[in-house]
Each structure stands twice: as structure tokens, then as C-alpha cells.
Amino acid sequence: MQGSGSSSPSEPDFYTRARSRSFGHVTSAPSFDETITSSGSDTPQTTAPSMLYLAAPRAYERNLWMSLLRQHAQTPLLDSITTLPTGLSTSLLFRVERSLWIKVHEAQGLSRTHSTVAAVLADGHLLAQTEVAANTNSPRWENSSHCFGGLGPIRQSVHVLVWQNSQSGANCGLVGYCQVPISMLRRGHSYDGWYPLSYGDTTCTNTPLSYLPLARGVRPARRRSSGKLKVRHSKSQRSLNTLASDAPKVTPPLLDKHFFDAETTKASEPLAFRSGDIHIQLQYDETIILQRSHYTDVVALLLETDPTLIFKLTAMVPSSADWLVETVTKICISSDCTEGWIEALVCHELAMQAERDPTLLFRGTSVATRAIDTIMKIVGLEFIDRLIGNVVRNITSNEYACEVDPARLADSKHIGVHWDALTRLLHALWQGIENGANACPPILRRIFACLRSSTAAFYSNHAASAQVRYSCISGFVFLRLLCPAMLSPKSFGLVSRPPTALALRTLTLLAKGIQCAANLSDFSAKEPYMQPMNVFVQSCIPRLKAFIDSIASENVDEGTANSCAEEQSKCIID
């Protein structure tokens, strides 16, 4: 099973394992896979490759389904090594974990103005698609980063398509496609560049795209804007066009030579040409994974013998620090030793502090904060949804006018009405947070209790010791979990589409209020237009402390704990 998501190679892939749609959300135009069979094109079509799609109303439910399916699926073994060093008598079995990260930025040079989407296919199977870029010949796709984990062998190739979309479904079809030569990519290297889009009869290219109809009226590409021609590459980034020199005996990776002259081409030969150019970033990797028994010693070293060894490892390879911490954290969760390892990390970081300044406590990026962030995003998706999901979905669907900054308003006479609406949403948001305290997963309760006890002991003689008991937890729950989820709800699976600019502004104002309360302070002169919210913030502080006391307590109903623990264990991606 294959999936799409919105994370980069260095970010935890907690968002997607299969293509899914959220129920209750209506798209503004027919999606790519809904129009390939209903297009008005006269081009003969064959049947699209069959594939099972999983739909779930929420991201955490999708992850749970995928984890259950993976448990009951047969693990594909690439091969076995029978020639072993002296002393090993059994063959060495292993599997290959394949991952692909791809980001589609924009296309240029299209001959006509279209409403378009970009789609990613592997061996003809749809993996992901972007939002619709409306009525432009130079479409840009925001939030178009996709991360696919657990991929099976890609037998032919990956394609990025530009697909013409319309409300009516008429003249929907392929505007152009770009072939990604997976077999020629260097594993673990990043590629970034502009690549040509080919248009024409796909049956002549030996690709699994012959079932796709072609859009009508597509003409050869126009010249790209001069300001967009240069793409800078880092030392770890290489253009796909350079791959031909690495493997001269292999067919060139892109179809930039696939042109035919209309005057000299026979009538029986399909006409194909370059219909535009597309800017793509991608990274493909394959990791060999041995049987669990081969990792026993290294796991014991990292988690038990020397739990602070991860600090030395991340210092040695800072470019891979995020991956290292994320991987060890997942191993820690599956080994059921999370609390002891997190306590060791927190105590080590507290001991390394030059100054005991409680205002800077866990505010930077460190090994401990990365580890706790990873745990929260693995086991806390349902918790986030229970706390703020309903209010966020209400705001994104209704688009309330809540702007209270006079500098952003043409006429400030309605600012009082806006404040009333914003205050009502704040109360609804906070009520949802309070009512959802019991949904906190047991593993997070134990971590928060451990975090509080370690921090309180370290600051026991400090004047701010009473405040630190709450700020050490609020910084993680609100500043690192809830506020980011409000500002990027699609990334956390709360909504199926990114919020509009108006809805995002309302969510930003609400996040400001929640963040201010989490800091146990109020709005100062730096943001005078927000000072009317101080009344709400001050009233929230006692309730916020009660909420933190609740989620930092290990006392939880046994039935709820067992249910949450079972779901948490299933959500871990090996």
C-alpha cells in the first residue's frame, strides 16, 4: 500500500500512509482520479490500473487502519544472504524499506490558461495530487510536499502529471507528464530542477499511462519567464539531467528528446512535443532492515546502557540529527521504555544549562524537545482532534470575520463585532480543550509527569519553581502541539484542505490567545490591539493550570488507559 503526505525528509512522517479523503468536505472541482473515467475527451481509453484506496474521516483513524493492515500483511523479503562470515550458521533475511519524498513547486510555459492539478503516479497508480491552481498558464501549488513510506518495488517508473481540471468535467485531460527514473537515482540524494513536460500519445513511450485521456488544444510550450530559469543546487542536490553521464548505457531519464516534426512524421506515428516545464524536488531512498534480533545489542546500548549516547551521535552528524532522534524515539516507544529514556534526556539537558532561566526552559530545539515532539505527533493525533478539531473545522468551513487589528481594516467601525465573534470562538476553543483532558494518551501522561518531577527538582530553590511546574508542560502541549496544529491544520489531519487566508487569520488570532495563556502572561504594549483579550487570558490561567494538573497525572481510568495504550502501540511505524 502506498501513501501521500506533507512532510519533508527531515520531518516525522506522521501524516500519511495511504491516499485518503476526509468525509464531509466537498472539493471545488472534480479530482484527478474522478475525471479520468468521465472526461469529455474523444481519445480512446483503456482501464486504469486497479488499486485499493482507503478513506477515513480523520488522520489518526487512517493511521490506525494502516497499522492494522501492516500487521496482517506479509512482509516482503528482498532476498536472503546465504554466504555468511564464520560463526553464523543461518541465512540472513532482510527487507527493503523504500521511501520517496517529492515536492511539486510550479509549472511554466503552458500554452493555454487552465485550471490544473499536479499528480504523482507510480507504475500508473495514483499516489497523491495537489490542490487546483485556477485559471493560469503558470500554476503554482502550495503545500505540495508528499512523503511516501513503505513503498513496494517500483517496476517501471514514477510520473508527475499536469492535469487539466474543470468544474463541469469537460475537456479534463493530460496537459503534460514528466518521467522520474527511479532506477537511476542515487539513494538518499536530493534533486532539484526544472524538467520538461511531454504531451502526446502515451502508448508510444512505454509508460503505464495509456489509460489517461489527453486534454484538447494543447500546443508546444512557451518560453519560461527569465527570472525563473536559474535553480541553485546545494552540494547534496543534483539535477536529474546529469544522470545520463553517470549511466551512459541507460535510456535518458527525461523525455526531453521525445519530439516529432509534424511535416516529416508519418500519419500513423503519434505526435508528441514539449508542452511546458515543471519544477520538482525529490529524494528517493532504500534502507535494508534486518530481523529484530540483530538490533538487540545496539538498542540496549542506546536506551539502557548509555541513554545519553544520542547527544554524542547528533553532535557527530548534525545533518542527520532529526532522523537519528526520530528513529531512536520510535524504537524507544516500541520497546516500552519511553519514560526512563525521556527522563534521562531531560535531566541531562537540565544539567547542561549554563543559567537556570525558567523563561528559556525547553524553548530551543534540542534532543529532548525533538524526542518529545516525535512522541506527541505519533500518539497525539486523536488527542489534538479531541481538543481543537471541531472548532478548527467550524472556522475553516464558515470563515468568520474576526480581524481586530485596525491596521488591517479599511473601516474599524465593525471592530467591536469582530471582537465579539473572536471571543465566542475563544471560549468554544477553550471549552473543547478542557473537555478533552481525559483523552490524553497514557504514554503522554507519564511523560508529562516525569517532565514535571525532573524540572521541579532542578528548580526547587528557584523563585519561579511554582510557575515552572506548569510552564514546562504548557510549552510542549500548547506551543509545540496545539498552536502549530491550529496554524497548519491540514498537516495534522484536522481538515482535508488548507484554510483560506481569512480562516487562517482567525486561527492565528486564536493561537495568539492560547499561546499567551500558555506563557502564563498577558499581551503587552508590543501588540496593543490584542490587549482587550487580556481579560480572557487572565481568566484562563487558573483553568489552564487545572488542565495541566489533569494531563500530568498518571491516574487515569483503567478502561480508557487500556484502549489508548492499544491504539498507541498500533500507531507506531516500524
C-alpha angles and dihedrals in degrees: 000000000000133000149190131221147154111254136104126238091265096048126084109262096227094136111069144021098152137020106267141171125212114236117237097036120106118206119229093231137014111284124239097259092045094056103044089081098038101044120136091225118125091215111121112251134205126203117289116241111274117247136162115238124199119213123191131171093229136032095236091053091051091050090050092051092048092049091052092048091049090052091056096039123096111254108238111232115204096201145313127248111226099172102078135169118268112285098035113099104176130068118260113241122197142163132216120236109205123197134178127192116190134169123191110204109175147317129232139185097042110158096222139035109259141165099238144178128197117226133191118217132182117199087343095307118124112240104169145340136203130236118277115275102208127223104337138116090213103051121189121197118206122202089018099143115125130185120193119194130182094029120174122227111302101223100184118011149292118258132196111207132194107212127194111230133190139175093242096044091235118138092006110156151115116313095178145325138214123207119221111205101217093178091059099047120107108241115251095008124123122231125198128174153096116287132185123256115222124211127192144071103340092201089077094058099062091240129134092243100093092112092065119099119227123238113243125240097028112151133187116293125277121228114279121244110276092229092061100049100090120076119181119217126204120221090266093048122083131176118248087231090069092061093083090070091050092054109021094171093059125086110266109271099232131050094236091124093052099106131130129194111234093216098050100034117100117245090243093057118086117244115235132174144160107281098182145315131269132203112224137173120194145161127192124192139176122199124192110222121195127203115290094251091067091064098050096103097045092047091051090049094050099042106028116013096044111002091174092057088099089072091060093045094052090048090053095050107024092167089064097038095111093049093047095050093044093049095047090046092055090049088049092053093048090048091054096232100108101125096052093047094047091048090054091050094048094047091048093051093046090051091051094055113115093203130028095229108156092195090067095045111138092338096124130066110269140146093270095047091046091051095049091044090054093050093048093051093047099048102018105067093099090043090055091048092050092050104044108356099102095047093046092050090047091054095046092050099043103033101212119208102237105145109144101169107103090206089064096047125083089203120023096195090100095050091104091056089048091052091051091052093046092049092051090052091048091054091047091049094049093046089055090050093051094046092050098057092102090059092067107123115246092239090058091047090055093046093049091048090050091046092051096048094048093047094044091052092050093050096036093121096039123106091234095050093117093051094045090062087070105027093057089062101033089057090062101036099042108020097038102030119019100034094048089047090053093049094045106025095161092058089056094047095248094123135017096227133040112260120257120253091262094049092044091053090053091049090048092054091048091049089052090056094047092046092050091052090047089055088054089233139093139240114289133198090286089080105024094167089064096052094096085069091063091089090059093043094053091048090051098053097079090045091048090054090050090050092051091047087054098050093041091057119096091207106103135148109279095226092050091046093052092048093048093044092052092050092045092053091051093051095062112108111215 
